[in-house]
Amino acid sequence: MPQPMLLTIKQAATRLGVPEYSLRKVADDHGMTIRIGRAVRLHPDDLSEIISLCRGERKDRASTGASGQMDRQSGKSGTATPDYRPAQTAAAMLKRSSRATLNANIAQVVPLGRKT
């Protein structure tokens, strides 16, 4: 039975549709490159293993929406029920303090002198 032809990095990258540099780095990191002199090749059967090694792990949802079930030890966060009262109180105080900063009855318009 004939052995399958070894693939160059360029051929393997084209077959997988990935950049050559990225494929070579992953293959080197996992010991799948075959070096004969200056030639660097990949075995065609190793391509499926390279793909499986590059699969990302499934990530948890950023916000579970479950309040009261947060575990501070694990590093996971949850969305707590917001309390708007402090913000509403601060906004009301700012509105009251800036209502009338200038009394219109006291104010006078003073013309500025112009030099001609």
C-alpha positions as CSV (number, residue, x, y, z in Angstrom):
1,M,0.0,0.0,0.0
2,P,1.5,3.4,-1.0
3,Q,2.2,6.0,1.7
4,P,0.3,9.3,1.2
5,M,2.4,12.2,0.0
6,L,3.5,14.6,2.6
7,L,2.1,18.1,2.3
8,T,4.0,21.3,2.3
9,I,2.8,23.9,4.8
10,K,1.4,26.0,1.9
11,Q,-0.5,23.0,0.5
12,A,-1.9,22.1,3.9
13,A,-2.8,25.7,4.6
14,T,-4.6,26.0,1.3
15,R,-6.5,22.8,1.9
16,L,-7.6,24.0,5.4
17,G,-8.2,27.6,4.3
18,V,-5.9,29.0,7.1
19,P,-2.8,31.2,7.0
20,E,0.5,29.4,6.6
21,Y,2.1,31.0,9.6
22,S,-0.7,30.0,11.9
23,L,-0.7,26.4,10.7
24,R,3.0,26.1,11.0
25,K,3.0,27.5,14.5
26,V,0.3,25.1,15.7
27,A,1.9,22.1,14.0
28,D,5.3,23.0,15.6
29,D,3.8,23.5,19.0
30,H,2.2,20.1,18.9
31,G,5.1,18.3,17.3
32,M,3.4,17.4,14.1
33,T,5.9,19.0,11.6
34,I,8.1,16.6,9.7
35,R,11.5,18.1,9.0
36,I,13.8,16.6,6.4
37,G,16.7,19.0,5.9
38,R,15.2,22.4,5.3
39,A,11.9,21.0,4.1
40,V,9.0,21.2,6.5
41,R,6.0,18.9,5.8
42,L,2.8,17.7,7.3
43,H,1.2,14.3,7.1
44,P,-2.3,14.5,5.6
45,D,-3.7,12.4,8.3
46,D,-2.5,14.9,10.9
47,L,-4.7,17.7,9.6
48,S,-7.8,16.5,11.3
49,E,-5.9,16.2,14.6
50,I,-4.6,19.8,14.1
51,I,-8.2,21.0,13.6
52,S,-9.4,19.2,16.8
53,L,-6.5,20.7,18.8
54,C,-7.5,24.2,17.7
55,R,-11.1,24.0,18.7
56,G,-12.0,26.6,21.3
57,E,-13.6,25.6,24.5
58,R,-17.3,26.5,24.9
59,K,-17.6,29.6,26.9
60,D,-20.2,30.3,29.6
61,R,-22.7,33.1,29.1
62,A,-21.5,36.4,30.4
63,S,-24.7,37.1,32.3
64,T,-26.9,34.3,33.6
65,G,-29.7,36.7,34.7
66,A,-30.0,34.6,37.9
67,S,-29.8,36.9,40.9
68,G,-28.9,35.4,44.3
69,Q,-27.0,32.5,42.8
70,M,-23.7,34.2,42.4
71,D,-20.6,32.3,43.6
72,R,-17.9,34.8,44.5
73,Q,-15.3,31.9,44.8
74,S,-15.7,30.7,41.2
75,G,-15.1,34.1,39.6
76,K,-18.4,34.0,37.7
77,S,-20.6,37.0,37.9
78,G,-24.4,37.4,37.7
79,T,-26.6,40.3,37.1
80,A,-28.0,41.8,40.3
81,T,-31.3,43.6,40.5
82,P,-30.4,47.3,40.1
83,D,-31.3,49.8,42.8
84,Y,-32.0,53.2,41.2
85,R,-32.8,55.1,44.4
86,P,-29.3,56.5,45.1
87,A,-29.0,57.8,41.5
88,Q,-32.5,59.3,41.6
89,T,-31.8,61.0,44.9
90,A,-28.5,62.5,43.5
91,A,-30.3,63.7,40.3
92,A,-33.0,65.4,42.4
93,M,-30.5,67.2,44.5
94,L,-28.6,68.4,41.5
95,K,-31.8,69.7,39.9
96,R,-32.8,71.6,43.1
97,S,-29.4,73.2,43.5
98,S,-29.3,74.5,39.9
99,R,-32.9,75.7,39.5
100,A,-32.4,79.3,40.0
101,T,-28.8,80.3,40.1
102,L,-29.6,83.8,39.0
103,N,-32.6,85.8,40.2
104,A,-33.9,87.7,37.2
105,N,-35.2,90.7,39.4
106,I,-31.7,91.4,40.7
107,A,-29.7,91.0,37.6
108,Q,-28.8,94.0,35.5
109,V,-27.4,94.2,32.0
110,V,-24.3,96.4,32.1
111,P,-23.2,97.7,28.7
112,L,-19.5,97.4,28.0
113,G,-17.7,100.5,26.9
114,R,-16.4,100.5,23.3
115,K,-13.5,102.4,22.1
116,T,-14.1,104.0,18.7
